[in-house]
Amino acid sequence: MKMNEGKTTITATELKNNLGLYLDSAISGQEVIITKNGKNAARLISCNSYKAQPSILLEEAADYEIHQKVSYEEFLEINENSDARMEYINGEIIMLSSPNVNHQDISGRLYLMLSAYLKGKKCRVYYAPFDVTLFKVNIRDPDVVQPDLLIACDIEEKVNTKGRYTGVPALVIEILSPGTRTKDMVDKLNTYMMSGVREFWVVDPANQSCLVYGFKDNQVDDFKLYKFGDIIQSYFFDGLEADTEEIFNR
């Protein structure tokens, strides 16, 4: 850690180990510069020095993520006072980076497909950023995730007074990137399976494929791999299909 007047320079490791400390420093007016591999990667600044916005993490590296163990209550406080995108999984804050162009193209195509299927139906499709709070069976604290896309069929009953969704999606979709592959395929798979989600798509742009998991009674009930050229068949929604050639637009 290097300290100059009004500015502190730390490594990403130091931030991971002392996130609360450096958030307090930023709130008190100290600018915190985070380095990665010896280069400046991001900074924390106070709301008082950034046009009255909450203290935020400004990301400059596309694959930059921060992991920090905190309590659920601490996460809620940090999330409420930040404009940064973050998730809370297994007691750990995960700061999310901005998606790339290919990711957004795929997300947009899937959104249009799902919207067309749901036209005239009760269920609705949403895309990130959209916080979803999920309680895994037999675990006290929830996970808070931002799926790339989701279908919610309980939206009319599960929106609180603040306009926040409090239900459990029927289907969630995650689009993989190199920095999120392990988290999406392991941690989020477990979160969705153990919280009552019925179907989970893992879309892999690098391999132009899609894994479709079907869940029942908090266990994997079905699992299929769809490769480029295949037509994805939904596990839970009758008649919902998606053409992989259209998704990846090769």
Backbone as CSV, one residue per row, in Angstrom:
resi,resn,N_x,N_y,N_z,CA_x,CA_y,CA_z,C_x,C_y,C_z
1,MET,0.846,-1.195,0.000,0.000,0.000,0.000,0.881,1.245,0.000
2,LYS,0.554,2.205,-0.900,1.255,3.475,-0.968,0.270,4.595,-0.679
3,MET,0.666,5.536,0.162,-0.220,6.625,0.542,0.399,7.957,0.141
4,ASN,-0.372,8.763,-0.582,-0.023,10.143,-0.865,-1.149,11.019,-0.346
5,GLU,-0.974,12.305,-0.374,-2.000,13.196,0.133,-3.294,13.031,-0.667
6,GLY,-4.343,12.568,0.012,-5.641,12.406,-0.640,-5.769,11.171,-1.497
7,LYS,-4.741,10.308,-1.547,-4.788,9.163,-2.447,-4.060,7.972,-1.830
8,THR,-4.649,6.787,-1.971,-4.028,5.542,-1.514,-3.977,4.575,-2.686
9,THR,-2.824,3.959,-2.909,-2.677,2.974,-3.977,-2.486,1.601,-3.352
10,ILE,-3.338,0.649,-3.755,-3.293,-0.703,-3.198,-3.367,-1.714,-4.328
11,THR,-3.011,-2.942,-4.013,-3.152,-4.032,-4.978,-4.550,-4.635,-4.887
12,ALA,-4.917,-5.406,-5.910,-6.216,-6.078,-5.884,-6.314,-7.028,-4.697
13,THR,-5.204,-7.668,-4.339,-5.201,-8.584,-3.192,-5.490,-7.838,-1.899
14,GLU,-4.876,-6.672,-1.730,-5.128,-5.871,-0.534,-6.594,-5.455,-0.456
15,LEU,-7.193,-5.133,-1.601,-8.606,-4.767,-1.609,-9.478,-5.946,-1.223
16,LYS,-9.172,-7.137,-1.763,-9.946,-8.334,-1.431,-9.918,-8.600,0.071
17,ASN,-8.746,-8.409,0.685,-8.589,-8.745,2.097,-9.146,-7.670,3.034
18,ASN,-9.328,-6.456,2.527,-9.755,-5.349,3.397,-10.755,-4.446,2.696
19,LEU,-11.771,-5.028,2.053,-12.728,-4.229,1.289,-13.422,-3.193,2.158
20,GLY,-13.891,-3.609,3.336,-14.595,-2.679,4.215,-13.736,-1.494,4.602
21,LEU,-12.465,-1.734,4.898,-11.543,-0.667,5.287,-11.393,0.362,4.179
22,TYR,-11.211,-0.125,2.944,-10.970,0.809,1.841,-12.256,1.490,1.384
23,LEU,-13.407,0.844,1.574,-14.677,1.528,1.323,-14.834,2.701,2.288
24,ASP,-14.489,2.461,3.563,-14.554,3.540,4.554,-13.600,4.676,4.177
25,SER,-12.421,4.322,3.652,-11.462,5.347,3.241,-12.024,6.187,2.106
26,ALA,-12.670,5.513,1.144,-13.252,6.235,0.013,-14.376,7.151,0.471
27,ILE,-15.231,6.643,1.361,-16.352,7.437,1.860,-15.850,8.677,2.610
28,SER,-14.714,8.541,3.302,-14.172,9.670,4.063,-13.436,10.672,3.188
29,GLY,-13.337,10.378,1.876,-12.733,11.342,0.958,-11.388,10.933,0.397
30,GLN,-10.836,9.797,0.832,-9.558,9.321,0.341,-9.783,8.564,-0.965
31,GLU,-9.136,8.986,-2.038,-9.239,8.255,-3.304,-8.383,6.995,-3.228
32,VAL,-8.968,5.837,-3.591,-8.265,4.557,-3.510,-8.045,4.032,-4.922
33,ILE,-6.794,3.871,-5.319,-6.430,3.343,-6.627,-6.081,1.866,-6.470
34,ILE,-6.705,1.014,-7.289,-6.432,-0.426,-7.234,-5.595,-0.824,-8.436
35,THR,-4.496,-1.530,-8.181,-3.630,-1.988,-9.262,-3.800,-3.482,-9.479
36,LYS,-3.580,-3.904,-10.717,-3.616,-5.317,-11.070,-2.471,-5.596,-12.025
37,ASN,-1.626,-6.558,-11.660,-0.434,-6.881,-12.446,0.445,-5.647,-12.652
38,GLY,0.507,-4.806,-11.597,1.383,-3.651,-11.633,0.835,-2.438,-12.345
39,LYS,-0.403,-2.512,-12.853,-1.000,-1.404,-13.584,-2.280,-0.950,-12.897
40,ASN,-2.566,0.343,-12.982,-3.814,0.856,-12.437,-4.998,0.218,-13.154
41,ALA,-5.930,-0.357,-12.386,-7.071,-1.057,-12.976,-8.405,-0.430,-12.636
42,ALA,-8.500,0.175,-11.442,-9.784,0.730,-11.008,-9.532,1.678,-9.856
43,ARG,-10.587,2.405,-9.467,-10.459,3.295,-8.327,-11.767,3.391,-7.569
44,LEU,-11.660,3.634,-6.288,-12.799,3.913,-5.422,-12.777,5.382,-5.057
45,ILE,-13.923,6.058,-5.219,-13.978,7.459,-4.838,-15.243,7.712,-4.035
46,SER,-15.251,8.798,-3.307,-16.364,9.141,-2.443,-17.500,9.779,-3.226
47,CYS,-18.725,9.601,-2.716,-19.882,10.271,-3.318,-19.702,11.782,-3.283
48,ASN,-18.986,12.296,-2.286,-18.807,13.740,-2.156,-17.911,14.318,-3.235
49,SER,-17.108,13.460,-3.877,-16.213,13.946,-4.919,-16.632,13.477,-6.296
50,TYR,-17.841,12.872,-6.377,-18.289,12.371,-7.684,-19.744,12.741,-7.918
51,LYS,-20.028,14.029,-7.813,-21.333,14.574,-8.158,-22.468,13.874,-7.438
52,ALA,-22.273,13.628,-6.124,-23.324,13.112,-5.248,-23.771,11.709,-5.589
53,GLN,-22.990,10.954,-6.380,-23.322,9.556,-6.595,-22.760,8.736,-5.443
54,PRO,-23.349,7.562,-5.143,-22.798,6.714,-4.094,-21.378,6.294,-4.416
55,SER,-20.623,5.894,-3.389,-19.268,5.404,-3.606,-19.310,4.231,-4.568
56,ILE,-18.455,4.263,-5.584,-18.546,3.253,-6.633,-17.164,2.738,-6.992
57,LEU,-17.139,1.599,-7.616,-15.926,1.043,-8.184,-15.968,1.316,-9.671
58,LEU,-14.991,2.036,-10.198,-14.947,2.306,-11.619,-14.050,1.273,-12.274
59,GLU,-14.628,0.419,-13.097,-13.877,-0.664,-13.696,-13.288,-0.242,-15.032
60,GLU,-12.047,-0.608,-15.247,-11.394,-0.320,-16.509,-10.945,-1.592,-17.212
61,ALA,-10.777,-2.666,-16.461,-10.382,-3.936,-17.064,-11.615,-4.799,-17.248
62,ALA,-11.808,-5.327,-18.461,-13.049,-6.029,-18.789,-13.257,-7.274,-17.937
63,ASP,-12.164,-7.912,-17.503,-12.315,-9.159,-16.752,-12.064,-8.951,-15.261
64,TYR,-12.134,-7.720,-14.800,-11.774,-7.417,-13.419,-12.892,-7.819,-12.470
65,GLU,-12.592,-8.648,-11.489,-13.553,-9.047,-10.482,-12.910,-8.944,-9.098
66,ILE,-13.709,-8.614,-8.107,-13.236,-8.559,-6.728,-14.086,-9.514,-5.906
67,HIS,-13.470,-10.314,-5.074,-14.189,-11.231,-4.203,-13.906,-10.822,-2.758
68,GLN,-14.949,-10.708,-1.942,-14.760,-10.318,-0.545,-15.825,-10.961,0.317
69,LYS,-15.403,-11.664,1.374,-16.324,-12.279,2.319,-16.898,-11.225,3.259
70,VAL,-18.214,-11.140,3.309,-18.901,-10.228,4.224,-20.194,-10.903,4.655
71,SER,-20.829,-10.346,5.673,-22.140,-10.844,6.073,-23.185,-10.351,5.082
72,TYR,-24.365,-10.978,5.107,-25.448,-10.567,4.228,-25.859,-9.125,4.521
73,GLU,-25.893,-8.753,5.792,-26.264,-7.396,6.179,-25.246,-6.383,5.654
74,GLU,-23.965,-6.733,5.719,-22.936,-5.845,5.185,-23.077,-5.706,3.670
75,PHE,-23.380,-6.816,2.998,-23.594,-6.747,1.551,-24.737,-5.804,1.201
76,LEU,-25.852,-5.913,1.931,-27.002,-5.058,1.650,-26.631,-3.581,1.773
77,GLU,-25.851,-3.254,2.790,-25.446,-1.864,2.993,-24.531,-1.391,1.869
78,ILE,-23.566,-2.234,1.505,-22.644,-1.871,0.429,-23.389,-1.736,-0.892
79,ASN,-24.272,-2.690,-1.195,-25.015,-2.686,-2.454,-25.949,-1.491,-2.550
80,GLU,-26.553,-1.128,-1.422,-27.491,-0.005,-1.405,-26.796,1.320,-1.695
81,ASN,-25.524,1.408,-1.328,-24.798,2.666,-1.468,-23.795,2.656,-2.612
82,SER,-24.007,1.776,-3.573,-23.076,1.679,-4.692,-23.836,1.542,-6.008
83,ASP,-23.279,2.122,-7.062,-23.822,1.950,-8.404,-23.156,0.794,-9.138
84,ALA,-22.141,0.205,-8.526,-21.441,-0.907,-9.161,-22.324,-2.149,-9.202
85,ARG,-22.134,-2.976,-10.207,-22.852,-4.244,-10.298,-22.138,-5.271,-9.439
86,MET,-22.902,-5.959,-8.599,-22.289,-6.963,-7.732,-23.271,-8.088,-7.434
87,GLU,-22.724,-9.247,-7.129,-23.508,-10.393,-6.694,-23.004,-10.830,-5.324
88,TYR,-23.820,-11.619,-4.639,-23.469,-12.132,-3.315,-23.754,-13.630,-3.323
89,ILE,-22.682,-14.429,-3.361,-22.815,-15.873,-3.490,-21.943,-16.550,-2.436
90,ASN,-22.550,-17.441,-1.658,-21.826,-18.185,-0.618,-21.102,-17.241,0.357
91,GLY,-21.768,-16.117,0.708,-21.196,-15.190,1.667,-20.107,-14.295,1.109
92,GLU,-19.983,-14.228,-0.200,-18.895,-13.483,-0.822,-19.439,-12.486,-1.838
93,ILE,-18.967,-11.240,-1.756,-19.306,-10.242,-2.766,-18.463,-10.486,-4.010
94,ILE,-19.109,-10.450,-5.160,-18.414,-10.578,-6.440,-18.768,-9.357,-7.277
95,MET,-17.787,-8.528,-7.569,-17.993,-7.357,-8.411,-18.001,-7.798,-9.869
96,LEU,-18.988,-7.333,-10.613,-19.175,-7.772,-11.994,-18.590,-6.777,-12.980
97,SER,-17.936,-7.294,-13.995,-17.385,-6.444,-15.040,-18.418,-6.213,-16.135
98,SER,-18.146,-5.275,-17.006,-19.065,-4.986,-18.106,-18.950,-6.068,-19.174
99,PRO,-20.081,-6.513,-19.734,-20.041,-7.541,-20.778,-19.502,-6.984,-22.087
100,ASN,-18.973,-7.892,-22.930,-18.455,-7.452,-24.222,-19.560,-7.443,-25.280
101,VAL,-19.207,-7.044,-26.487,-20.190,-6.875,-27.555,-20.851,-8.199,-27.917
102,ASN,-20.058,-9.265,-28.038,-20.618,-10.559,-28.416,-21.613,-11.051,-27.374
103,HIS,-21.270,-10.882,-26.114,-22.172,-11.249,-25.013,-23.499,-10.514,-25.153
104,GLN,-23.455,-9.222,-25.416,-24.667,-8.427,-25.523,-25.482,-8.789,-26.762
105,ASP,-24.809,-9.113,-27.848,-25.524,-9.548,-29.059,-26.309,-10.829,-28.790
106,ILE,-25.663,-11.790,-28.126,-26.320,-13.058,-27.814,-27.472,-12.833,-26.847
107,SER,-27.239,-12.006,-25.843,-28.300,-11.702,-24.879,-29.503,-11.075,-25.571
108,GLY,-29.243,-10.161,-26.494,-30.338,-9.505,-27.201,-31.145,-10.469,-28.053
109,ARG,-30.469,-11.380,-28.730,-31.184,-12.365,-29.562,-32.037,-13.289,-28.693
110,LEU,-31.476,-13.730,-27.578,-32.245,-14.592,-26.681,-33.449,-13.864,-26.099
111,TYR,-33.272,-12.609,-25.758,-34.392,-11.823,-25.221,-35.533,-11.755,-26.231
112,LEU,-35.222,-11.516,-27.487,-36.260,-11.443,-28.511,-36.965,-12.786,-28.686
113,MET,-36.190,-13.892,-28.659,-36.788,-15.228,-28.775,-37.747,-15.501,-27.615
114,LEU,-37.282,-15.220,-26.397,-38.107,-15.482,-25.225,-39.333,-14.581,-25.196
115,SER,-39.162,-13.326,-25.581,-40.292,-12.394,-25.609,-41.364,-12.862,-26.586
116,ALA,-40.933,-13.350,-27.748,-41.894,-13.830,-28.740,-42.667,-15.035,-28.213
117,TYR,-41.976,-15.939,-27.524,-42.640,-17.119,-26.970,-43.638,-16.726,-25.881
118,LEU,-43.298,-15.728,-25.072,-44.127,-15.365,-23.915,-45.255,-14.389,-24.252
119,LYS,-45.341,-13.955,-25.485,-46.380,-12.995,-25.860,-47.766,-13.562,-25.531
120,GLY,-48.527,-12.813,-24.749,-49.862,-13.251,-24.354,-49.897,-14.171,-23.162
121,LYS,-48.712,-14.497,-22.589,-48.642,-15.388,-21.432,-48.404,-14.572,-20.157
122,LYS,-48.623,-15.197,-19.027,-48.441,-14.540,-17.732,-46.975,-14.272,-17.434
123,CYS,-46.105,-15.186,-17.815,-44.682,-15.077,-17.486,-44.033,-13.941,-18.275
124,ARG,-42.951,-13.386,-17.700,-42.254,-12.270,-18.331,-40.748,-12.505,-18.312
125,VAL,-40.071,-11.958,-19.319,-38.623,-12.104,-19.417,-37.956,-10.800,-18.994
126,TYR,-36.837,-10.919,-18.256,-36.051,-9.771,-17.815,-34.577,-10.039,-18.112
127,TYR,-33.805,-8.958,-18.225,-32.376,-9.093,-18.499,-31.583,-8.269,-17.497
128,ALA,-30.315,-8.619,-17.328,-29.435,-7.953,-16.367,-29.206,-6.492,-16.761
129,PRO,-28.958,-5.638,-15.739,-28.889,-5.947,-14.301,-30.268,-6.010,-13.660
130,PHE,-30.514,-7.104,-12.945,-31.813,-7.361,-12.309,-31.550,-8.276,-11.126
131,ASP,-31.551,-7.713,-9.920,-31.219,-8.496,-8.722,-32.276,-9.561,-8.436
132,VAL,-31.812,-10.762,-8.129,-32.680,-11.857,-7.717,-32.120,-12.428,-6.419
133,THR,-32.915,-12.435,-5.372,-32.504,-12.966,-4.073,-33.047,-14.382,-3.917
134,LEU,-32.145,-15.339,-3.754,-32.522,-16.751,-3.731,-32.057,-17.413,-2.434
135,PHE,-32.964,-18.131,-1.794,-32.650,-18.847,-0.556,-32.454,-20.326,-0.870
136,LYS,-31.228,-20.804,-0.682,-30.939,-22.219,-0.869,-31.473,-23.012,0.321
137,VAL,-31.971,-24.187,0.060,-32.576,-25.003,1.097,-31.575,-25.277,2.217
138,ASN,-32.038,-25.064,3.455,-31.259,-25.326,4.673,-30.075,-24.371,4.876
139,ILE,-30.054,-23.253,4.162,-29.002,-22.251,4.338,-29.662,-20.931,4.707
140,ARG,-29.196,-20.309,5.801,-29.876,-19.124,6.348,-29.792,-17.914,5.424
141,ASP,-28.577,-17.537,5.059,-28.409,-16.329,4.255,-28.621,-16.626,2.772
142,PRO,-29.266,-15.719,2.059,-29.525,-15.945,0.633,-28.327,-15.603,-0.230
143,ASP,-28.413,-15.974,-1.492,-27.517,-15.474,-2.521,-28.275,-14.393,-3.288
144,VAL,-27.554,-13.397,-3.764,-28.148,-12.352,-4.604,-27.404,-12.366,-5.928
145,VAL,-28.114,-12.666,-7.006,-27.490,-12.860,-8.307,-28.133,-11.953,-9.350
146,GLN,-27.431,-11.789,-10.454,-27.938,-11.031,-11.593,-27.804,-11.901,-12.843
147,PRO,-28.776,-12.795,-13.083,-28.707,-13.623,-14.291,-28.710,-12.747,-15.535
148,ASP,-28.079,-13.237,-16.591,-28.104,-12.486,-17.842,-29.530,-12.344,-18.362
149,LEU,-30.316,-13.403,-18.228,-31.735,-13.374,-18.598,-32.497,-14.279,-17.641
150,LEU,-33.771,-13.998,-17.442,-34.599,-14.875,-16.630,-36.046,-14.768,-17.066
151,ILE,-36.787,-15.819,-16.788,-38.237,-15.803,-16.974,-38.875,-15.952,-15.598
152,ALA,-39.721,-14.991,-15.239,-40.442,-15.018,-13.959,-41.929,-15.190,-14.226
153,CYS,-42.538,-16.135,-13.535,-43.973,-16.393,-13.686,-44.762,-15.973,-12.444
154,ASP,-44.053,-15.408,-11.454,-44.699,-14.992,-10.205,-44.540,-13.500,-9.969
155,ILE,-44.325,-12.737,-11.035,-44.015,-11.320,-10.893,-45.166,-10.546,-10.272
156,GLU,-46.407,-10.945,-10.540,-47.555,-10.196,-10.009,-47.665,-10.315,-8.500
157,GLU,-47.210,-11.438,-7.947,-47.318,-11.665,-6.515,-46.029,-11.377,-5.758
158,LYS,-44.910,-11.279,-6.466,-43.606,-11.241,-5.807,-42.817,-9.974,-6.114
159,VAL,-43.461,-8.819,-5.958,-42.770,-7.533,-6.052,-43.069,-6.761,-4.774
160,ASN,-42.028,-6.307,-4.074,-42.250,-5.642,-2.787,-42.587,-4.159,-2.976
161,THR,-42.727,-3.443,-1.873,-43.148,-2.045,-1.926,-42.101,-1.140,-2.574
162,LYS,-40.861,-1.613,-2.651,-39.806,-0.846,-3.314,-39.688,-1.178,-4.792
163,GLY,-40.588,-2.045,-5.281,-40.536,-2.426,-6.679,-39.506,-3.489,-6.984
164,ARG,-38.989,-4.163,-5.968,-37.980,-5.208,-6.136,-38.635,-6.576,-6.279
165,TYR,-38.111,-7.375,-7.177,-38.608,-8.737,-7.366,-38.135,-9.617,-6.219
166,THR,-39.052,-10.378,-5.610,-38.718,-11.226,-4.462,-39.034,-12.699,-4.710
167,GLY,-39.357,-13.054,-5.935,-39.750,-14.421,-6.238,-38.596,-15.287,-6.702
168,VAL,-38.951,-16.448,-7.266,-37.972,-17.397,-7.794,-38.240,-17.579,-9.289
169,PRO,-37.292,-17.255,-10.143,-37.510,-17.427,-11.584,-37.741,-18.889,-11.946
170,ALA,-38.516,-19.102,-12.997,-38.699,-20.460,-13.504,-37.504,-20.884,-14.342
171,LEU,-36.932,-19.935,-15.080,-35.794,-20.220,-15.954,-34.781,-19.102,-15.842
172,VAL,-33.516,-19.459,-15.771,-32.435,-18.466,-15.778,-31.425,-18.842,-16.855
173,ILE,-30.802,-17.828,-17.424,-29.798,-18.029,-18.467,-28.547,-17.253,-18.100
174,GLU,-27.393,-17.921,-18.166,-26.108,-17.270,-17.986,-25.286,-17.453,-19.264
175,ILE,-24.687,-16.370,-19.735,-23.826,-16.395,-20.910,-22.384,-16.354,-20.423
176,LEU,-21.636,-17.395,-20.722,-20.291,-17.540,-20.171,-19.314,-16.534,-20.763
177,SER,-18.349,-16.153,-19.929,-17.165,-15.429,-20.374,-15.981,-16.071,-19.661
178,PRO,-14.747,-15.846,-20.124,-13.601,-16.487,-19.461,-13.548,-16.227,-17.962
179,GLY,-13.951,-15.025,-17.530,-13.863,-14.683,-16.115,-14.987,-15.228,-15.268
180,THR,-16.082,-15.688,-15.894,-17.240,-16.149,-15.116,-17.522,-17.635,-15.284
181,ARG,-16.719,-18.338,-16.070,-17.023,-19.732,-16.399,-17.184,-20.592,-15.150
182,THR,-16.217,-20.558,-14.239,-16.294,-21.398,-13.047,-17.464,-21.000,-12.160
183,LYS,-17.641,-19.699,-11.961,-18.726,-19.225,-11.101,-20.083,-19.636,-11.661
184,ASP,-20.283,-19.462,-12.965,-21.578,-19.768,-13.566,-21.859,-21.266,-13.602
185,MET,-20.828,-22.076,-13.848,-21.039,-23.507,-14.050,-20.982,-24.302,-12.750
186,VAL,-20.514,-23.704,-11.678,-20.428,-24.418,-10.400,-21.275,-23.712,-9.338
187,ASP,-20.860,-22.509,-8.964,-21.533,-21.809,-7.867,-22.977,-21.468,-8.212
188,LYS,-23.206,-20.894,-9.391,-24.561,-20.505,-9.747,-25.429,-21.718,-10.051
189,LEU,-24.853,-22.740,-10.638,-25.609,-23.978,-10.839,-26.159,-24.472,-9.516
190,ASN,-25.337,-24.482,-8.488,-25.771,-24.941,-7.172,-26.827,-24.003,-6.584
191,THR,-26.620,-22.690,-6.742,-27.588,-21.719,-6.226,-28.958,-21.923,-6.863
192,TYR,-29.005,-22.031,-8.169,-30.285,-22.174,-8.858,-30.953,-23.508,-8.530
193,MET,-30.178,-24.566,-8.491,-30.725,-25.890,-8.210,-31.317,-25.951,-6.809
194,MET,-30.631,-25.343,-5.821,-31.029,-25.467,-4.419,-32.062,-24.435,-3.976
195,SER,-32.485,-23.552,-4.878,-33.412,-22.488,-4.477,-34.775,-22.575,-5.152
196,GLY,-34.990,-23.603,-5.963,-36.313,-23.778,-6.560,-36.448,-23.361,-8.005
197,VAL,-35.373,-22.860,-8.637,-35.400,-22.586,-10.068,-35.625,-23.906,-10.808
198,ARG,-36.416,-23.884,-11.867,-36.759,-25.130,-12.563,-35.852,-25.423,-13.751
199,GLU,-35.237,-24.400,-14.336,-34.450,-24.632,-15.545,-33.314,-23.625,-15.630
200,PHE,-32.152,-24.083,-16.093,-30.953,-23.259,-16.158,-30.239,-23.514,-17.483
201,TRP,-30.068,-22.446,-18.276,-29.310,-22.544,-19.522,-27.928,-21.926,-19.318
202,VAL,-26.891,-22.644,-19.725,-25.524,-22.125,-19.716,-25.098,-21.974,-21.168
203,VAL,-25.070,-20.746,-21.640,-24.757,-20.456,-23.039,-23.263,-20.178,-23.160
204,ASP,-22.588,-20.917,-24.043,-21.137,-20.847,-24.178,-20.770,-20.272,-25.547
205,PRO,-20.485,-18.970,-25.641,-20.148,-18.377,-26.934,-18.877,-18.955,-27.549
206,ALA,-17.888,-19.315,-26.721,-16.617,-19.811,-27.247,-16.797,-21.121,-28.001
207,ASN,-17.653,-22.008,-27.485,-17.890,-23.309,-28.119,-19.201,-23.349,-28.894
208,GLN,-19.934,-22.225,-28.909,-21.215,-22.116,-29.598,-22.122,-23.299,-29.228
209,SER,-22.316,-23.439,-27.935,-23.133,-24.531,-27.410,-23.960,-24.029,-26.233
210,CYS,-24.891,-24.869,-25.785,-25.742,-24.510,-24.654,-26.054,-25.752,-23.835
211,LEU,-25.788,-25.684,-22.531,-26.178,-26.730,-21.599,-27.521,-26.360,-20.998
212,VAL,-28.452,-27.286,-20.980,-29.764,-27.048,-20.391,-29.968,-28.019,-19.236
213,TYR,-30.109,-27.458,-18.040,-30.377,-28.249,-16.850,-31.854,-28.127,-16.484
214,GLY,-32.457,-29.250,-16.137,-33.791,-29.252,-15.582,-33.734,-29.697,-14.136
215,PHE,-34.343,-28.919,-13.234,-34.288,-29.208,-11.801,-35.656,-29.641,-11.283
216,LYS,-35.619,-30.572,-10.345,-36.833,-31.030,-9.673,-36.459,-31.451,-8.265
217,ASP,-37.181,-30.935,-7.264,-36.912,-31.256,-5.863,-35.460,-30.957,-5.493
218,ASN,-34.948,-29.826,-5.988,-33.596,-29.348,-5.671,-32.501,-30.297,-6.136
219,GLN,-32.774,-31.007,-7.209,-31.780,-31.902,-7.808,-31.845,-31.780,-9.324
220,VAL,-30.773,-32.193,-10.001,-30.782,-32.212,-11.457,-31.661,-33.366,-11.922
221,ASP,-32.721,-33.030,-12.650,-33.644,-34.032,-13.162,-33.344,-34.381,-14.612
222,ASP,-32.759,-33.423,-15.348,-32.444,-33.645,-16.756,-31.272,-32.750,-17.141
223,PHE,-30.515,-33.189,-18.138,-29.334,-32.446,-18.565,-29.068,-32.763,-20.035
224,LYS,-28.974,-31.703,-20.852,-28.709,-31.909,-22.276,-27.739,-30.851,-22.787
225,LEU,-26.887,-31.273,-23.720,-25.955,-30.383,-24.391,-26.426,-30.164,-25.818
226,TYR,-26.589,-28.903,-26.190,-26.987,-28.550,-27.552,-25.812,-27.857,-28.232
227,LYS,-25.407,-28.380,-29.394,-24.297,-27.813,-30.141,-24.812,-26.949,-31.284
228,PHE,-23.882,-26.260,-31.937,-24.261,-25.378,-33.030,-25.008,-26.170,-34.111
229,GLY,-26.148,-25.655,-34.499,-26.992,-26.341,-35.476,-28.169,-27.053,-34.845
230,ASP,-28.120,-27.266,-33.527,-29.224,-27.920,-32.818,-30.316,-26.906,-32.480
231,ILE,-31.498,-27.417,-32.213,-32.609,-26.617,-31.715,-32.777,-26.917,-30.234
232,ILE,-32.576,-25.907,-29.404,-32.710,-26.087,-27.960,-34.177,-26.289,-27.604
233,GLN,-34.437,-27.288,-26.782,-35.784,-27.574,-26.296,-35.832,-27.289,-24.797
234,SER,-36.763,-26.464,-24.388,-36.889,-26.132,-22.977,-37.337,-27.341,-22.164
235,TYR,-36.783,-27.460,-20.967,-37.179,-28.515,-20.039,-38.523,-28.222,-19.399
236,PHE,-38.771,-26.956,-19.062,-39.939,-26.601,-18.259,-41.080,-26.007,-19.070
237,PHE,-40.769,-25.259,-20.114,-41.790,-24.549,-20.879,-42.136,-25.313,-22.159
238,ASP,-43.369,-25.755,-22.241,-43.822,-26.486,-23.428,-43.746,-25.597,-24.670
239,GLY,-43.081,-26.114,-25.694,-43.036,-25.398,-26.959,-41.976,-24.328,-27.071
240,LEU,-41.216,-24.079,-26.001,-40.149,-23.084,-26.072,-38.921,-23.699,-26.731
241,GLU,-38.532,-23.141,-27.867,-37.371,-23.608,-28.609,-36.465,-22.421,-28.936
242,ALA,-35.194,-22.725,-29.188,-34.241,-21.691,-29.582,-33.237,-22.303,-30.559
243,ASP,-33.082,-21.679,-31.691,-32.173,-22.145,-32.732,-30.759,-21.664,-32.416
244,THR,-29.828,-22.581,-32.230,-28.463,-22.194,-31.872,-27.796,-21.382,-32.990
245,GLU,-28.149,-21.658,-34.240,-27.578,-20.870,-35.334,-28.023,-19.409,-35.236
246,GLU,-29.255,-19.194,-34.827,-29.754,-17.838,-34.662,-29.138,-17.180,-33.438
247,ILE,-28.959,-17.947,-32.365,-28.355,-17.390,-31.137,-26.950,-16.894,-31.411
248,PHE,-26.137,-17.728,-32.067,-24.734,-17.379,-32.262,-24.484,-16.645,-33.578
249,ASN,-25.476,-16.648,-34.467,-25.465,-15.825,-35.674,-24.182,-15.979,-36.476
250,ARG,-23.724,-17.221,-36.685,-22.486,-17.445,-37.409,-22.740,-17.355,-38.907
